[in-house]
Amino acid sequence: MNGVALGCGHDNEGLFVGAAGLLGLGGGPLSLTSQIKATSFSYCLVDRDSTGSSTLDFNSGLPADSVIAPLMKSRKVNTFYYIGLTGFSVGGQAVNISPGLFEINESGEGGVIIDCGTAITRLQTQAYNALRDAFVKQTQGLPSASGVALFDTCYDLSSKSSVKVPTVSFHFGEGKSLDLPAKNYLIPVDSSGTFCFAFAPTSSSMSIIGNVQQQGTRVSFDLANNRVGLSSHKC
């Protein structure tokens, strides 16, 4: 493709270490999205155990059944896509968090980004604690297990063929919400029946919605109109 700059990394640091084949879709001027002047793009990540392929579309608009959330930018960093997350519910009950906890402040700090390159959703500590406590309160009948790696809330489900867990939902204001499938927030961490609540706290003021929570959902970025559309079962 003429006129499109491609880069080759020789000193790759950070969480990606030496990963190859990264495709930049962010809001910065060197991202593929910016270089091809896309007005919208979307992706749908298939489940981690799927044999199918994830998909990426440009200029395809938002599916009609999308849950619409605001798309925002920070004056501090132009790469990230900030989404207007306002809160959560667990089992249909709203989680009590401070109003404005997820807002971007005047200096460009805070907020919530949605990122397909981050695996586990990282929530500002106060928000994580509130969500975790609400989930634990409604899963007292499940046998607990020791924490694993970055997860502090785990269960020993080795003796069960199936379990029921409360639905976790993201809220985006104006009564709009997205229910997550249970496999997007209670995930196996070994082969012996240990499952963990797939969220983690962060000491940063910025929260990140990661790809485990996005699996099976088409995430559409309407760049021209500053909207994000979330549509389940559109892979």
QUITA-V163911 format. One line per field, one symbol per residue. ss: DSSP state (~ for helix, > for strand, _ for the rest). psi: psi as a letter, one per 20 degrees, with the letter a starting at -180 (. if undefined). Layout:
ss=???
psi=???
This chain:
ss=_______________________________~~~~____>>>>>__________>>>>________>>>>>>_________>>___>>>>__>>_________>_____>_>>>______>>>>~~~~~~~~~~~~~______>>__>__>__>>>___________>>>>_____>>>__~~~_>>>_____>>>>_>>>>____>>>_~~~~__>>>>>>____>>>>>>___
psi=pqjppqqopimorahidkqrkpoojairhiqhgghjlpiqrqqoprqhjqirqrqpqqkiapqhjqppqqprqqigpihqopqmpharqpkipppoqppjhjqprhjjrbrpqppiipfpppqpgggggggghhghhjkiipprrqqpcipiorqokhjphqqpqqppqqqjrkjpqppqqhiiioqpiajjjpqqolrqrqiqipqpoahhiipjppoponhhjlqppooqkk.
